[in-house]
């Protein structure tokens, strides 16, 4: 039997179904082309600029007008402007107009040659315009689709050469102006910090008589961690000397300059030098140590030469757009040091209520200048595996001063890590003691085992924050390094 042809009624139903499908498809295409994700606010602002110019952002449209009402710039009809501001981003003395906007297509006019066609749906971009001295505005640079949806954008307060954006996932992105445009910068800074570096007699006797004055064997096992970190820190407990007659071990140390060369060759960035042995070789040891570190571009923290022009208690280092304040403090010095004559060259923890107030204010002053504050604390009781009341009290003072991370040394054994709540609502991470790093103390497993503090900080929209941390066990006994 032959199949019956579809009735006119069925054909009409099929036709309507096809038309409906087409309409839905057309609507979906139109929606996709005009879709802009949510999760952010369209800014409305009016800014009065130099030369009586006015910047107005309203209804996703941006205009820049002169004092006489002339329109100097008006955003393209196809642009939807989310935010805008004016600053001297490239440091040339002239202001630039920066706009965060949405437009069709992922690229600007100069798209990559291998891209044959550009998508026509909306994507997010950063546009930069020069505001010329004659009042005219010319496009300077624009970014292709910047990826994750940016919720907000600002110029860094302490460094106007950087832009910071924050996306819908609360992830910040740092942008730096280069000669050709904005470059996406690394948003993090990683630290690797080590404990007590004490050159006992058995170490320097081996180093001088067997190794020929080359002490690379001490730090070779840690080269990977030292060089992979953006900032690597050593607690230089024994001062460097450049005369054989000044070399010595416990209880009054003088460390061969060859150890300093090994530290520099290993790639250390910072040496914290405030400890109970800082004065073991008097002004001579201080001058040799500080001078060597300065000559090798290693930041010296906690100890000053009598010839230093800047004797502030802290040093500022800058990495990836972050200003980081570094302090070094000690509970005091040994009796063989001349504390009365040279104490002004060394950062000591405060004694008494008045000094404690000054100490907190000193920390706060660094907090005002820097994005992140770290204190290297030489404190506690030797061979005690738990922090004592003195450490806890000093930690509270540092929390009051707004410190972000404390890295402790001196007990020669590892002590716990904890987070201390600051009065301002933030958190302070405290490594109470990292134990030994390189030492000749082999009388217990606790002194032969040290720790490495690893932590990372990152930009966020409201400043710089701790992104993550860990403590890593290391072998601190120097002879074991000979087998690596």
Secondary structure, DSSP 8 states (H G I E B T S, - for coil): -------HHHHHHHHHHHHHHHHHHHHHHHHHHH----SS----EEEE-GGG-EEEEETTEEEEE-TTS-EEEE--TT-EEEEEEEE--SSSSS-EEEEEEEEESSS-SS--TT--S---SEEEEEEEEEE-TTS-EEEEEE-S--SS-EEEEEE-SS-TTEEEEEETTS-EEEEEEETTEEEEE--EEEEEEEEEE---HHHHHHHHHTSTT--GGGTGGGHHHHHHSSEEEEEE-S-EESSGGG-B-TTS-BEEHHHHHHHHHHT--EEE--STTTTTTHHHHHHHHHHHHHHTT-EEESB--TT-S---SEEEEEETTEEEEEEEEES---TTS-HHHHGGGB-B---SHHHHHHHHHHHHHHHHH-SEEEEEEE-S-TT-SS--HHHHHHHHHHHHTT--EEEEESSSSB--EEEEE-TTS-EEEEE--B-EEEB---SSHHHHEEEEEEEEEEEETTEEEEEEEEEEEEE-BGGGGGG-
